């Protein structure tokens, strides 16, 4: 199962997130992964998001895995879009994402192409929905 907490990590300059409306707290998320000729996979997760996470972008923009770089991050009319490229050895996942991020909820989609040497490219659509459900559940967690 894909952990949404890992999926939420992003490595972008904090300046891109300075105006984020997202509020710190406990966030519950659902991610659906759809691939051609396969049954969609759905996973859920709950993650504590701190103000520091929001300010530095580590949990502000969903991405499809670790070792991802984001580019062309832009927000207009309430919608944030960005390109991404994730590398794991010879495997590259790249594509475009589009999200609406509000104070206590966000939703959006990420379309990616998986490129692996010796294999045909695979296209995947990931959709996210998430909502803030209150203060972080873990005692002593910063907010």
C-alpha positions in Angstrom: 0.0 0.0 0.0 1.2 3.5 -0.8 1.5 5.6 2.3 -0.1 9.0 1.8 2.3 10.5 4.3 5.2 9.6 2.0 3.2 10.8 -1.0 2.6 14.1 0.6 6.3 15.0 1.0 7.6 17.5 -1.5 11.0 19.2 -2.0 10.5 22.7 -3.2 11.6 26.1 -2.0 9.6 27.3 1.0 8.8 30.5 -0.8 6.4 28.6 -3.1 4.3 27.7 0.0 4.4 30.9 2.0 0.8 31.8 1.0 -0.6 28.3 1.6 -4.0 28.3 3.1 -3.5 24.8 4.5 -3.9 24.6 8.3 -1.7 22.5 10.5 -3.3 19.5 12.3 -4.3 15.9 11.6 -5.2 15.3 8.0 -7.0 12.2 6.7 -6.4 11.4 3.0 -7.5 9.0 0.4 -5.5 8.2 -2.7 -6.8 6.3 -5.7 -4.3 4.8 -8.2 -5.7 3.9 -11.6 -3.7 2.1 -14.3 -4.9 0.8 -17.7 -6.3 -2.8 -17.5 -6.0 -3.0 -13.7 -8.4 -2.6 -10.8 -7.9 0.8 -9.2 -6.0 0.7 -5.8 -7.3 2.9 -3.0 -5.4 3.7 0.2 -6.1 5.9 3.2 -3.8 7.5 5.7 -3.8 10.0 8.5 -0.9 12.3 8.9 0.1 15.1 11.4 0.9 18.2 9.4 2.8 21.0 11.3 3.1 24.6 10.4 6.8 23.9 9.7 5.7 21.2 7.2 3.4 23.7 5.4 6.0 26.5 5.4 8.8 24.4 4.0 6.6 22.5 1.6 7.3 19.0 3.0 3.6 18.1 3.2 2.0 20.8 1.1 1.9 19.2 -2.4 1.3 15.5 -3.1 3.8 13.7 -5.2 4.0 10.0 -6.3 7.0 9.0 -4.2 10.4 9.8 -2.7 13.3 11.4 -4.6 11.0 13.7 -6.6 11.7 17.2 -7.8 9.0 19.7 -8.5 9.1 22.4 -11.2 6.8 25.1 -12.6 4.8 25.4 -9.4 2.1 27.9 -10.0 -1.2 28.9 -8.2 -3.9 30.8 -10.1 -7.7 31.1 -9.4 -7.4 28.7 -6.4 -5.7 25.9 -8.4 -2.1 24.8 -7.9 -0.3 23.1 -10.8 3.2 21.7 -11.0 5.4 19.3 -13.0 7.4 16.5 -11.2 10.1 14.0 -11.9 10.9 11.1 -9.5 13.9 8.9 -9.9 14.6 5.5 -8.4 17.7 4.1 -10.1 16.8 3.7 -13.8 13.1 4.1 -13.2 11.6 7.6 -13.8 8.1 8.7 -12.9 7.2 12.1 -14.4 4.1 14.1 -15.1 1.8 17.0 -14.1 -0.3 17.6 -11.1 -3.3 19.9 -10.4 -4.7 20.5 -6.9 -7.2 22.8 -5.2 -5.8 23.4 -1.7 -8.0 25.1 0.9 -7.6 25.6 4.7 -9.2 22.4 5.8 -9.4 20.3 2.6 -7.7 19.6 -0.7 -8.3 17.5 -3.8 -6.7 16.9 -7.1 -5.0 14.6 -9.5 -1.6 13.7 -10.7 -1.0 12.1 -14.1 2.3 10.3 -14.4 4.2 8.2 -16.9 6.5 5.5 -15.6 9.6 4.9 -17.7 11.7 1.8 -17.1 14.5 0.6 -19.5 13.4 -2.4 -21.5 9.7 -1.9 -20.7 6.8 0.0 -22.3 5.8 3.3 -20.7 2.9 3.0 -18.2 0.5 5.8 -17.6 -1.1 6.2 -14.2 -3.7 8.6 -12.8 -3.6 9.3 -9.0 -6.4 11.2 -7.4 -6.3 12.6 -3.9 -8.9 13.9 -1.4 -8.0 15.0 2.0 -9.5 16.9 4.9 -8.3 18.3 8.2 -9.9 16.4 11.1 -8.7 18.4 14.1 -5.5 18.7 16.2 -2.7 16.2 15.7 -3.5 12.9 17.4 -0.1 12.3 18.8 0.7 13.7 22.3 3.3 16.4 22.1 3.1 16.8 18.3 3.9 20.4 17.3 1.2 22.3 15.5 
